[in-house]
């Protein structure tokens, strides 16, 4: 089966990074979640996510329930 490296930014409001991590960790490997700098007035927060998975759709579907996806990059790995 093919593996994909997903890199994207997720903008979340009132969702903790731990909740995000717990929601998608079982669907891939080498999950990394990095908080990005934010404006002090911002109600939502951006996180850069990187994960290797066989099923990008389940990652994106789950993350779309937690926030707004931005800057999506998908690389196919053999």
C-alpha positions, 0 to 999 in steps of 0.5 A: 500500500502507498504511504503519503506524507501530509503537511498542512496547517490547521486553524483551531479554535477552542481545541487543544493540541492534545485533542488534535493529536489524540484524534489522528495519531492512530491513523498514521506514523511520525505525527508532529504538531507545531504551534505557529506564532499568533497575534495576541488578538486571535481567537483561533490558533494555527498548528503545522501538522506533519504525518505519514499515512496510508489514508489521507482522507481520514486525516483530513476528514478528522481535522476538518471537524476540529478546525479549518485546513490551510496550506495542504501539501501531499507527497507520495512515498514509495 
